[in-house]
Amino acid sequence: MKDDNRRHPFRDSHEDREAAEHIPSTPQTEAPTYRLAFADPDFMCRDELRPVRLQLELLKPEMAMDEAGINSTIVMFGGARIPEPSKADTARTKTLADLSKFYEEARHFAEIMTKRSMETNGAEDVIVTGGGPGVMEAGNRGAIDAGGASIGLNIVLPFEQAPNEYVTPDLCFNFHYFAIRKMHFLMRAKAICVFPGGFGTLDELFEALTLIQTGRMEKVPFLLFGRDFWQKIINWDALSDAGTISADDLDLFRFVDSAQEAVDALDNWVGAGEKRGTIPGR
């Protein structure tokens, strides 16, 4: 396909790639070295090309979201194993069954925020999830309920299934590098919402908090859904009492238990957009 938006007089790369597919077959043209470098998957997957692949994974979703006119997002992190309430009886543990209520809260929250997003023609407050099942599915599903679009940032895993069916197809991305995927989660983040989850959710939670704590990222509303869950699995006060974090760090996030409570917290958040100049306690 020819690029009609090019701003140079040179032959289009699409044209050359198509032409290369129809050249005569000879020992020379069949040699791997003869392939166009950008159209050679074996070459692109070499270890030496890792910096190029990192750049491409940063650039491709960035360009797609720019072209879609997306300025800001509402990030939703949460466990892939949390079932919707109608399937709670199939959960592997009673705790997961009990946590199924947060599937509905995530879905309702995403629906509310997507309705707001649609007032800006989908430019602001677009829901973004990891594109998988559980809480992620609930977030994308809530956007569908509202009649709007949402983003899914999937990643290739040995046991991973296809993205959930509710992600907007043109905003569904697949990643090889966790680090670049994490960057895309936060580059447009206007708020971060973390639902109960496992290792992956904890990783995303603490990485985002660290960026805000250290002033590497602006303060944004940071909501932890499920006070009882988060206070049971993490002794936040013990970290403060030990001095490994400052007491002020506990003000970087807030607990909520429902979609409406989360919306109210977002609407009344103080200090969003600020950056820390110093780290308390250092």
C-alpha positions in Angstrom: 0.0 0.0 0.0 1.4 3.3 -1.1 1.9 6.0 1.6 0.0 9.0 0.3 1.1 11.1 3.3 4.8 11.0 2.5 6.7 14.3 2.3 9.6 13.4 0.1 10.1 12.6 -3.6 11.7 9.2 -3.1 10.2 5.9 -4.0 7.8 4.6 -1.4 9.0 1.7 0.8 5.7 -0.1 0.4 6.2 -0.1 -3.4 9.7 -1.6 -3.0 8.5 -4.3 -0.6 5.8 -5.3 -3.1 8.2 -5.3 -6.0 10.7 -7.5 -4.0 8.0 -10.1 -3.7 7.9 -10.6 -7.5 11.6 -10.7 -8.5 12.9 -13.7 -10.3 14.0 -16.6 -8.1 17.8 -17.1 -8.3 20.4 -18.3 -5.8 21.2 -14.7 -5.2 17.7 -13.4 -4.7 16.8 -16.4 -2.4 19.7 -15.6 -0.1 18.7 -14.1 3.3 21.2 -11.3 2.8 19.2 -10.1 -0.3 16.0 -9.4 1.6 15.1 -5.8 2.3 16.3 -5.2 5.9 12.9 -3.8 7.1 11.0 -6.6 5.5 13.3 -9.4 6.9 11.7 -10.9 10.1 14.7 -13.0 10.8 17.0 -10.0 10.7 14.6 -7.9 12.8 14.6 -10.6 15.6 18.3 -10.7 16.0 19.7 -9.7 19.4 21.6 -6.8 17.9 18.3 -5.3 16.8 16.8 -5.1 20.3 17.3 -1.3 20.4 15.3 -1.0 17.2 12.5 -3.2 18.4 12.3 -1.2 21.6 11.9 1.9 19.6 9.3 0.4 17.3 7.2 -0.8 20.3 7.3 2.7 21.7 6.5 4.3 18.4 3.7 2.1 16.9 1.1 2.5 19.7 2.1 6.2 20.2 1.4 7.0 16.6 -1.9 5.0 16.6 -3.1 6.9 19.7 -2.0 10.2 18.3 -3.9 9.5 15.1 -7.0 8.5 17.2 -6.7 11.9 19.0 -6.3 10.4 22.4 -4.8 13.0 24.9 -5.4 11.4 28.3 -6.3 8.0 29.8 -7.7 6.5 32.9 -5.5 3.5 33.8 -7.2 0.4 35.3 -4.9 -2.3 36.7 -6.3 -5.5 38.3 -6.2 -9.2 38.6 -6.9 -11.5 35.6 -8.4 -14.2 37.8 -11.2 -12.1 39.2 -14.5 -13.5 37.7 -17.6 -11.7 36.9 -20.3 -12.3 39.6 -22.3 -14.7 37.4 -19.3 -17.0 37.2 -18.2 -16.5 40.9 -19.1 -20.2 41.6 -16.3 -21.3 39.3 -13.6 -19.3 41.1 -10.7 -21.3 42.4 -10.9 -19.8 45.9 -13.7 -18.3 48.1 -11.7 -15.1 48.2 -11.7 -14.8 44.4 -15.4 -15.4 44.4 -15.9 -12.6 47.0 -13.7 -10.3 44.9 -16.0 -10.8 42.0 -17.9 -7.7 43.2 -15.0 -5.6 42.0 -15.6 -6.9 38.4 -18.9 -5.1 38.5 -17.4 -2.0 40.2 -14.7 -1.9 37.5 -17.2 -2.2 34.8 -19.5 0.5 36.2 -16.5 2.8 36.8 -15.3 2.4 33.2 -18.8 3.1 31.9 -19.1 6.4 33.9 -15.6 7.5 32.8 -16.2 6.6 29.1 -19.5 8.6 29.0 -17.4 11.6 30.2 -14.8 10.8 27.6 -17.4 10.8 24.8 -18.2 14.4 25.8 -14.7 15.2 24.5 -15.1 13.1 21.4 -12.9 10.4 22.9 -9.9 12.7 23.4 -9.8 12.7 27.2 -10.2 10.0 30.0 -10.1 7.0 27.7 -10.0 3.7 29.6 -6.9 1.7 29.2 -6.4 -1.8 30.6 -4.0 -4.7 30.0 -6.4 -6.2 27.5 -6.8 -9.5 29.3 -9.5 -11.2 31.4 -10.8 -10.4 34.9 -10.7 -6.7 35.9 -9.2 -5.8 32.6 -12.1 -7.3 30.7 -14.5 -5.5 33.0 -12.8 -2.1 32.2 -13.1 -2.6 28.5 -16.6 -4.0 28.8 -17.7 -0.9 30.7 -16.5 1.3 27.9 -18.6 -0.8 25.5 -21.6 -0.4 27.8 -21.2 3.4 27.4 -20.9 3.1 23.6 -17.3 4.3 23.6 -13.8 3.2 22.8 -11.1 1.8 25.1 -7.5 0.7 24.9 -6.0 -2.7 25.6 -2.2 -3.2 26.1 -1.7 -6.9 25.7 1.6 -8.8 26.1 2.8 -12.1 24.7 3.0 -14.7 27.4 3.5 -18.5 27.0 0.0 -19.2 28.4 -1.8 -16.1 27.4 -5.1 -16.1 25.5 -6.3 -13.6 22.9 -7.2 -10.1 24.1 -10.7 -9.8 25.6 -13.5 -9.2 23.1 -14.3 -5.7 24.5 -11.2 -3.9 23.5 -11.6 -1.5 20.6 -9.9 -3.3 17.8 -8.0 -0.3 16.4 -6.7 0.4 20.0 -5.6 -3.1 20.8 -1.9 -3.5 21.0 0.5 -6.4 21.6 3.9 -6.1 23.2 7.1 -8.1 23.6 8.7 -5.8 26.1 7.1 -5.3 29.5 9.0 -2.1 30.0 7.6 -0.4 26.9 4.1 -1.6 27.8 4.4 0.0 31.2 5.5 3.3 29.6 2.4 3.3 27.4 0.2 2.7 30.5 1.5 5.9 32.2 2.5 8.3 29.3 -1.1 9.6 29.0 -2.3 8.7 32.5 -4.7 11.2 34.1 -5.6 8.8 36.9 -4.5 5.4 38.1 -7.0 2.9 39.5 -5.7 -0.4 41.0 -8.1 -3.2 41.7 -7.2 -6.4 43.7 -4.7 -8.6 41.9 -1.6 -10.6 42.1 2.1 -10.2 41.2 1.5 -8.3 38.0 -0.9 -5.9 39.7 1.5 -5.3 42.6 4.3 -4.7 40.2 2.3 -2.0 38.3 1.1 -0.5 41.6 4.5 0.0 43.1 6.2 1.1 40.0 3.6 3.8 39.4 3.8 4.9 43.1 7.6 5.0 42.9 7.5 7.2 39.9 5.2 9.7 41.7 7.1 9.4 45.0 10.4 10.2 43.4 9.1 13.1 41.3 9.7 11.3 38.0 6.0 11.6 37.2 3.4 14.2 38.0 0.9 13.5 40.8 -2.3 12.0 39.5 -5.3 10.7 41.4 -4.3 7.2 42.6 -7.1 5.0 43.8 -6.9 1.5 45.4 -10.2 -0.3 45.0 -11.0 -2.5 48.0 -9.7 -1.1 51.3 -10.0 -4.5 53.1 -8.0 -6.3 50.5 -5.2 -3.8 50.3 -4.9 -3.3 54.0 -4.8 -7.0 54.6 -2.0 -7.9 52.1 0.2 -4.8 52.6 1.0 -3.3 56.0 1.3 0.3 54.8 1.7 1.7 58.3 4.5 -0.7 59.0 6.5 0.8 56.1 5.9 4.3 57.4 6.7 3.3 61.0 9.9 1.6 59.8 11.0 4.8 58.0 11.4 3.1 54.7 8.8 5.4 53.3 7.6 8.8 54.6 4.3 9.3 56.3 3.5 11.7 53.5 3.9 8.9 51.0 0.7 7.4 52.4 -1.1 10.4 51.0 -0.2 9.6 47.4 -3.1 7.2 47.1 -6.6 6.8 48.5 -8.8 3.7 49.2 -12.2 3.4 47.6 -14.8 0.6 47.5 -17.2 1.6 44.8 -17.3 3.1 41.3 -19.2 6.2 42.6 -16.8 6.7 45.4 -13.9 6.6 42.9 -15.6 9.2 40.7 -16.1 11.5 43.6 -12.5 11.1 44.6 -11.3 12.0 41.1 -13.5 15.0 41.0 -12.2 16.3 44.3 -8.5 15.3 44.1 -6.1 18.0 45.3 -2.6 18.4 43.8 -3.1 16.6 40.5 -0.5 17.6 38.0 2.1 18.6 40.6 5.6 17.1 40.8 7.5 16.6 44.0 10.6 18.7 44.3 12.0 16.7 47.2 11.4 13.3 48.7 10.3 13.5 52.3 12.7 11.8 54.7 15.8 12.1 52.5 
